[in-house]
Amino acid sequence: MNRRDFLLRTMACAGYAGLASLPFLPALASSTQALFDQILPDTKGTEQPLRQWAGRPLVVNFWATWCAPCVKEMPDLDALHHQFRHVGFVGLAVDTRSNVEKFLDKVQVSYPLLLIGNQGISLMRTLGNTKGGLPFTVVLDEQGKVVESVLGQIKPEDLAATLEGFKA
């Protein structure tokens, strides 16, 4: 075994061991572990661990107030949130708190919005968005595995079809 293979196998084993040390959570897919490790403030400044959404289907939407397609898809995401109550929804704002607060004065969103700022770019890349573009939506199953990702504005009917696959 060469050194490269040894290091890759060692890192893989270490990663699996780290996941196994969290017995109270379902096994999370390694690419989403960084997502569930996040503790981010909501728009009121209260720290929210993303781990609270582990163990159920989850739609994570990376967005920003200055991103026109992001703003345009928010009513569709909000409608899907109401339609699929058994699925968690969370918006991660790659933006500032003041911008998000001003935005919420104009547009009502019923699912939680958390502030991730510029660190959202690296987290999106971890989840498969190599370009780092917005909006970016990821759908996770109950085990934390990415079942769908969309770079760009969602198509509500396509996202609904994916969410229908999850038991109520």
N, C-alpha and C positions, 0 to 999 in steps of 0.2 A: 504494500500500500504506500503510495507516495504521500508526501507531506500535505499537499492540497486536499486529497481525499480524506486524510486523517483529520485535518482541521474542519472540513465541512461536516463530517460525521460527528465530531465532538460538539460542534455548535448545534447541530440538529438535536443531539441527545440532551444537551443543556436546555434547549428551548422546550422540549417535551417535558423535562423534569420540572421546569418552572411552571408549566401549565398544570401538572399533576399536583402541585402544592396548593392549588385552589379548589379543595374538595367541595365547597359550597356552591360552586358555579358549574354549569355544564361545560364540557370541554369546548374551548374556544379555538376556532381556526387560527393558526399562527399569524396570518396576515391581519387579523382583526384584534389581536391581543393589544396592540398599541392604541387602538380606538377605545377599548374597554378600560384601559389604564388611565384614560383622561379624566380629570376633575376640572370642570370648566364653570365659570360664573354664568348665571342666567342674567336676564336684563335688569333684575333688581340687585344683582351683586351676590346672590346666594350661590355658593359652590355646589355644583351638581355632579356626582360621579356618573359617568356613562355606564358603569357597571350595573346601575339600577335597571337598565333595560336588557341586560343579559338574560338569556333563557326564554325569550319570546321573539317572534319575528320582529324585525326592526327596519325602518326606512330612515336612512341618514342622508340629509341633504346639505351639501356645502354650498353656500350662497354668499352674496354681498349686496348691499344696497345700491351700489354703483353699477351692478351687472343687470342690464335690461332683461335678458332671458330668465335670470333668477327671479326677478320681481314678477315677471309675467307668469311664471309657473306656480307661484305661491298660492293663488286661489285654487288651482287644481290639486295641489298637495293637501291643502286644507280640506277640500271636499273629500278626497280619498281618506284622510284621517277620520272624518266623520263616518264614512261608509265602512271602513275596516277597523272597528274599535278594538279588535283583538290584536292588532298590529301596532307596535310602538312607532312613533314618528318623532324625530328630533331634527331641528335645523341648526347647523353649525355656521355661525356668521364669521366669514373671513373679512372682518370689518371692525370698526370701533364701536364702543358702547353708545356714544352720542349719536352716531349715524343710525344705529339700529333703533334707538329710542325715538328719533325723529321719524323713521320709517313706520314704526308701530303706531304713531299718531295718525297716520293716513291709511294703513292697511292692517286689518285685524287678522291675526293668525292664532288658531286655537291650540296648536301643538307647541311644545317647549322650544324656545330658541336660546341657544347658548353661544357665548362669545369665545371664539378660538383664535381670532386675529391671524397674523401671518404664519403662525405655526401650523395652520390648517393646510397649507400648501404641502409641507412634508408629510403630513398624515394622509392626505389624498394620494400622494405618490405611493405610500405604503399599501394603500387599498387598491392600487392598480391604475390610477390616473397619472400616467407618466408625463403628460403634457402640463399638468397643474392648472388646467382650465376650469372655469366655472360656467354654469352650475355643474355640480357633480353629485349624482345620487347613487347610493349603494343600498341594496336590499340584502339583509342578512336573515338566515333562517334561525331556528331556535338554538342551534349549536354554535352560532356565531360565524357560520360559513357564508361567504359572499355568493348569492345565487343570481344576482343581476347587478350590473352597474351601467350608468348612463352618463356620458359626458355630453353636456348640452341640455337643452330644455327637454323635460320628460314629455312623453305622449301619454296622457292620462289613461287611455284605453289599454295601452300596453302594460303600464304599471298595475292597473286594476287586474289584468289577466294574471300577472305574477302573484299578486296578493291573494287572489281567489284560491290559489294553491295551498294556502295555509289554513289549517283548521281553526274554526271559531271557538 
